[in-house]
Amino acid sequence: MVGTDCEKLFHDDWLKENTGCTSLQRGTAVMFEYRGLGLVFKRYHRGGLIGRIIAKTYRYRRLKNTRVWREFHMLHAMRELDLPVPRPIAAHCLGVPPLVYRCAVITERVPDSQNLTEILCESALDNEQWEKLGALIAHFHNLNVFHADLNASNILLTGSGEFYLVDFDKGAICTPLSRQNAEANVSRLRRSLDKLQGIHPSFHFSEENWQALTSAYQRIIQYN
């Protein structure tokens, strides 16, 4: 494990010195090695117009209601359900007087993996892999897991062919997950793939691939 002195891992100076990352940009995960572990650092940033003004801080609330607390404990809960998500390592929440806080989380890096965006820019997945992904998303939904931003960059594929879902900020384990939210997750993924296909001329994604994913999803999903 990272040890009781892990607070230094959240300091900008330490991260810049030990990761080679000169600036901690919004939405950018910082990967580094520490005590034999591959780790990923993520700082929570506001998006949209307000994020340009107060990007790193949030209005203070009880610790259990902060974004970092919710995601950290959601990852623990999903690991208990044997779902393929990164192992949470450490979380940091700092109060900034009088009424705001800033926070960050560190997770274990999924070894030998790339995100789906990177993979599909280089090569195609066969329909069996798309079916496997559709079945996995349905499995998450059957366990009432809602991913707030299920896009291609938040799906990892390992060299051994295993999919992982990452970045559960603003996600939740619902009681139960509604059909509307489950379908919104699937629709969000489709929009992501369509957008990437419009950006990258060589992006390897087809309607046949999508039909393979959704057919597998529909075979597995059990709406509440």
C-alpha positions in Angstrom: 0.0 0.0 0.0 1.0 3.6 -0.3 1.5 4.2 3.5 0.4 6.7 6.0 2.6 9.5 4.4 0.5 9.5 1.3 -0.6 13.1 1.7 2.4 14.2 -0.2 1.1 12.5 -3.3 -1.6 15.2 -3.5 0.8 18.1 -3.5 1.4 19.8 -6.9 5.1 20.2 -6.3 5.6 16.5 -5.5 3.5 15.4 -8.5 5.3 17.6 -10.9 8.7 16.5 -9.7 7.8 12.7 -9.7 5.5 12.4 -12.7 7.0 14.7 -15.3 3.7 16.5 -15.5 4.3 20.2 -15.6 0.7 21.3 -15.1 -2.4 19.4 -13.7 -4.9 20.2 -16.3 -8.7 19.8 -15.9 -9.8 16.3 -17.1 -6.3 15.0 -17.3 -5.3 11.9 -15.3 -1.7 11.9 -14.1 -0.1 8.4 -14.0 2.9 7.6 -11.8 4.7 4.9 -10.0 5.0 4.8 -6.2 6.2 1.9 -4.0 5.8 -0.6 -6.8 2.2 0.5 -7.6 1.0 2.0 -10.8 -1.3 4.9 -9.7 -3.6 7.5 -11.3 -4.1 10.9 -9.8 -7.3 12.9 -10.6 -8.2 16.3 -9.3 -11.9 17.3 -9.3 -12.5 20.4 -11.5 -15.7 22.3 -12.2 -16.8 22.3 -15.8 -18.7 24.8 -17.9 -18.7 28.6 -17.4 -18.3 28.5 -13.6 -15.3 26.3 -14.0 -13.4 29.2 -15.7 -13.9 31.2 -12.6 -13.5 28.8 -9.7 -12.2 25.6 -11.3 -10.8 23.7 -8.3 -13.1 24.5 -5.4 -16.6 23.6 -4.4 -19.0 24.9 -1.8 -18.3 23.1 1.5 -20.7 20.4 2.6 -20.5 17.4 5.0 -17.5 15.2 4.1 -19.7 12.3 3.1 -21.5 14.5 0.5 -18.3 15.6 -1.2 -17.6 14.3 -4.7 -14.4 12.7 -3.7 -16.0 10.9 -0.8 -18.8 9.6 -2.9 -16.6 8.3 -5.7 -14.1 6.8 -3.4 -16.7 4.8 -1.5 -18.6 3.9 -4.6 -15.4 2.3 -6.0 -15.1 0.3 -2.8 -18.7 -0.8 -3.0 -18.3 -1.9 -6.7 -15.1 -3.8 -5.9 -17.1 -5.7 -3.3 -19.5 -6.6 -6.0 -16.6 -7.9 -8.1 -17.1 -5.3 -10.8 -14.1 -4.4 -13.0 -13.3 -0.9 -11.7 -10.0 0.5 -10.5 -9.0 -0.1 -6.9 -9.3 3.1 -4.8 -6.1 4.0 -3.0 -6.4 7.4 -1.3 -8.5 10.5 -1.3 -7.8 14.0 -0.2 -10.3 16.8 0.7 -9.1 20.2 1.9 -11.3 22.9 3.3 -10.6 26.4 1.9 -12.1 29.0 4.3 -14.8 30.1 4.6 -17.1 27.9 2.6 -15.4 25.9 -0.1 -13.2 22.8 -0.5 -10.9 21.2 -3.1 -10.3 17.5 -3.5 -8.5 14.7 -5.4 -8.5 11.0 -5.6 -5.8 8.3 -6.4 -6.7 5.0 -7.8 -4.6 2.0 -8.9 -3.9 2.0 -12.6 -5.4 -0.9 -14.6 -2.3 -2.6 -16.0 -1.7 -3.1 -19.7 -4.8 -1.1 -20.7 -5.9 1.6 -23.1 -9.1 3.5 -23.3 -11.6 2.7 -26.0 -10.9 6.0 -27.8 -7.2 5.2 -28.2 -7.9 1.7 -29.3 -10.5 2.5 -31.9 -8.3 5.2 -33.4 -5.8 2.5 -34.2 -7.8 -0.7 -35.0 -11.2 -2.3 -34.9 -12.7 -4.5 -32.3 -14.5 -7.6 -33.5 -18.3 -8.0 -32.8 -17.6 -10.6 -30.1 -15.7 -7.9 -28.1 -18.6 -5.4 -28.7 -21.0 -8.0 -27.4 -18.8 -8.5 -24.3 -18.9 -4.8 -23.6 -22.6 -4.6 -24.0 -23.1 -7.5 -21.6 -20.7 -5.9 -19.1 -22.6 -2.6 -19.2 -25.9 -4.5 -18.6 -24.2 -6.3 -15.6 -23.4 -2.9 -14.0 -26.9 -1.8 -14.6 -28.4 -5.0 -13.1 -26.4 -4.2 -10.0 -27.9 -0.7 -10.0 -24.7 1.1 -11.0 -25.2 4.5 -12.7 -22.2 5.9 -14.6 -22.7 9.7 -15.0 -20.5 9.9 -18.1 -20.2 6.6 -19.9 -18.1 7.6 -22.9 -15.4 5.8 -24.9 -12.6 7.4 -22.9 -14.0 6.0 -19.6 -13.9 2.4 -20.9 -10.6 0.5 -20.7 -9.6 -2.7 -22.5 -6.7 -4.7 -21.2 -4.2 -6.7 -23.3 -6.0 -9.9 -22.1 -9.3 -8.7 -23.5 -11.0 -7.5 -20.2 -13.1 -4.3 -20.1 -13.0 -1.9 -17.1 -15.2 1.1 -16.4 -13.5 4.2 -14.9 -14.2 7.7 -13.6 -17.4 7.4 -11.5 -17.5 11.1 -10.5 -21.2 12.0 -10.0 -22.1 8.3 -10.4 -24.2 6.4 -7.9 -25.4 2.9 -6.9 -29.2 3.5 -7.1 -32.0 1.7 -5.3 -32.9 0.7 -7.9 -31.5 2.1 -11.1 -34.3 3.3 -13.3 -34.8 2.2 -16.9 -34.5 5.8 -17.9 -31.1 6.2 -16.3 -29.9 2.9 -17.7 -30.9 3.8 -21.2 -29.4 7.3 -20.8 -26.0 5.6 -20.1 -26.2 3.6 -23.3 -27.3 6.6 -25.3 -24.4 8.6 -23.9 -22.0 6.0 -25.1 -23.4 6.1 -28.6 -23.2 9.9 -28.7 -19.5 9.6 -27.7 -18.7 7.1 -30.4 -20.5 9.1 -33.1 -18.7 12.3 -32.0 -15.3 10.5 -32.1 -16.1 9.1 -35.6 -16.8 12.6 -36.8 -13.4 13.8 -35.4 -11.1 11.0 -36.4 -11.4 9.9 -40.1 -9.9 6.4 -39.3 -12.1 5.8 -36.2 -13.1 2.1 -36.3 -16.7 2.0 -35.4 -19.8 0.8 -37.4 -23.5 0.3 -37.0 -22.9 -3.5 -37.0 -20.6 -3.0 -34.0 -23.3 -1.0 -32.2 -26.0 -3.7 -33.0 -23.7 -6.3 -31.5 -23.3 -4.3 -28.3 -27.0 -3.5 -27.9 -28.1 -7.0 -28.7 -25.9 -8.4 -25.9 -27.1 -5.6 -23.6 -30.7 -6.4 -24.2 -30.2 -10.1 -23.5 -28.6 -9.4 -20.1 -30.4 -6.4 -18.8 -33.2 -6.8 -16.1 -35.1 -3.6 -15.7 -36.6 -3.0 -12.3 
